[in-house]
Amino acid sequence: MAALLKLALVPLVVWLASVAGRRWGHATTGWISGLPLIAGPISVFLAIDHGAQFAADAAAATLQVTGAAALHCLAFAHASRRFGWAASLLLGWTAFVAGSAVLGAVPLPPLAGAALTAVLLALTLAALPRVPRRSGPAGVPGVELALRVAVAAALAAVITLGATAFGPRVSGILLTFPITGSVLPPFTLALHGADATVRLLAGFLSGLFAFATFHFVVATALPAWSPLVVYPLAIGAGLAVTGAVLRLRT
């Protein structure tokens, strides 16, 4: 069920983020992509299918390696200033794999994982290339939107195949793979340029603060409290944190 949900949610989130970008710009597209709109519902299904402790352990693993997704964004952003989308994506994936290997090598308690992730997100956000701030709509033609959704669905299928055979730690790490971060930046770089790509990735990193907060609450509260309490609390906490981050950045 989690695999099927992921296959359905990934293209939906890409479509939603792209449509929002048409009205509010590339940064908004990135911000929506970084929210736990895919991993959140999957966490619910993990709790239903495998129990609260499994979902909590997966959330702790996801939280601990969220910084790897941030490293993907950082590598892609800097590569986009010199290379095309394919080389930038390859460097971003390389940074993600290396970051996941290092960050996930030793399991950490959720509080330590949250502290590590918060530091990494703040550092990567500060280390992005400087580009002029720009608001306003981003032109996303219908053909490009359709291609974004199709590529997202195909990539989600590749990542999801066989994922249900793994335990909670590997499942949690797989949830951090930047699927939307592997679809939207290449299209943005190819069609809208490096500055727009950096703005999109900055938005994505801002959304990852909500992603990390959501998984911290699930990892710490789910073993003791009802999912009916924990998941709404995690959503509220994530939105509050990302709202604070966005206010600080404006």
Stockholm file with secondary structure:
# STOCKHOLM 1.0

chainA/1-250         MAALLKLALVPLVVWLASVAGRRWGHATTGWISGLPLIAGPISVFLAIDHGAQFAADAAAATLQVTGAAALHCLAFAHASRRFGWAASLLLGWTAFVAGSAVLGAVPLPPLAGAALTAVLLALTLAALPRVPRRSGPAGVPGVELALRVAVAAALAAVITLGATAFGPRVSGILLTFPITGSVLPPFTLALHGADATVRLLAGFLSGLFAFATFHFVVATALPAWSPLVVYPLAIGAGLAVTGAVLRLRT
#=GR chainA/1-250 SS CHHHHHHHHHHHHHHHHHHHHHHHCHHHHHHHHHSTTTHHHHHHHHHHHHCHHHHHHHHHHHHHTHHHHHHHHHHHHHHTTTSCHHHHHHHHHHHHHHHHHHHTSSCCCHHHHHHHHHHHHHHHHHTSCCCCCCCSCCCCCHHHHHHHHHHHHHHHHHHHTTGGGSCHHHHHHHHTSCHHHHHHHHHHHHHHCHHHHHHHHHHHHHHHHHHHHHHHHHHHHTTTSCHHHHHHHHHHHHHHHHHHHHHHHC
#=GC SS_cons         CHHHHHHHHHHHHHHHHHHHHHHHCHHHHHHHHHSTTTHHHHHHHHHHHHCHHHHHHHHHHHHHTHHHHHHHHHHHHHHTTTSCHHHHHHHHHHHHHHHHHHHTSSCCCHHHHHHHHHHHHHHHHHTSCCCCCCCSCCCCCHHHHHHHHHHHHHHHHHHHTTGGGSCHHHHHHHHTSCHHHHHHHHHHHHHHCHHHHHHHHHHHHHHHHHHHHHHHHHHHHTTTSCHHHHHHHHHHHHHHHHHHHHHHHC
//
